[in-house]
Amino acid sequence: MNIKLTARHFKARPDLQQFAEDAVRSLTHVYDGILGADIILEDETKLGIDKAAEISLFVNKDRLVVKERTDEFKKSIAGCVDKLERMLVKYKQKRQDSRHHPQKPEPQIGTIY
């Protein structure tokens, strides 16, 4: 899995980078079709919101995006991962349902069945 981390308005410490990458890699136990991820960490103390994390997961032909704002980066990352776990379970269920229950083709005009 290709993971890209961006830190806006600050320089991320190596332990924070490792925490973020490990958290995103842990999502493979929920769904193993994850192709890549973009992690954006932003320090918004000037705006009064503190620390924000945004994670974009690339799965098959889709992109799942979550955002979280808290007072610490690790809390923001953990919140994003929790949201992504729920989204991946739902995504996986939808994919399985569409495989097992394919849509019936609509009858064409003038065709007798």
TADA-V754834 format. One record per residue. RES is the residue in three letters. PSI is psi as a letter, one per 40 degrees, with the letter a starting at -180 (* if undefined). Layout:
# TADA-V754834
RES:PSI
RES:PSI
This chain:
# TADA-V754834
MET:h
ASN:h
ILE:h
LYS:h
LEU:h
THR:h
ALA:h
ARG:h
HIS:e
PHE:i
LYS:h
ALA:h
ARG:i
PRO:d
ASP:d
LEU:d
GLN:d
GLN:d
PHE:d
ALA:d
GLU:d
ASP:d
ALA:d
VAL:d
ARG:d
SER:e
LEU:e
THR:e
HIS:e
VAL:d
TYR:h
ASP:e
GLY:f
ILE:h
LEU:d
GLY:i
ALA:i
ASP:h
ILE:h
ILE:h
LEU:h
GLU:h
ASP:h
GLU:f
THR:d
LYS:d
LEU:e
GLY:e
ILE:e
ASP:b
LYS:h
ALA:i
ALA:i
GLU:h
ILE:h
SER:h
LEU:h
PHE:h
VAL:h
ASN:b
LYS:e
ASP:i
ARG:h
LEU:h
VAL:h
VAL:i
LYS:i
GLU:h
ARG:h
THR:a
ASP:e
GLU:i
PHE:d
LYS:d
LYS:d
SER:d
ILE:d
ALA:d
GLY:d
CYS:d
VAL:d
ASP:d
LYS:d
LEU:d
GLU:d
ARG:d
MET:d
LEU:d
VAL:d
LYS:d
TYR:d
LYS:d
GLN:d
LYS:d
ARG:d
GLN:d
ASP:d
SER:d
ARG:d
HIS:d
HIS:g
PRO:i
GLN:h
LYS:i
PRO:i
GLU:i
PRO:i
GLN:i
ILE:h
GLY:e
THR:h
ILE:h
TYR:*
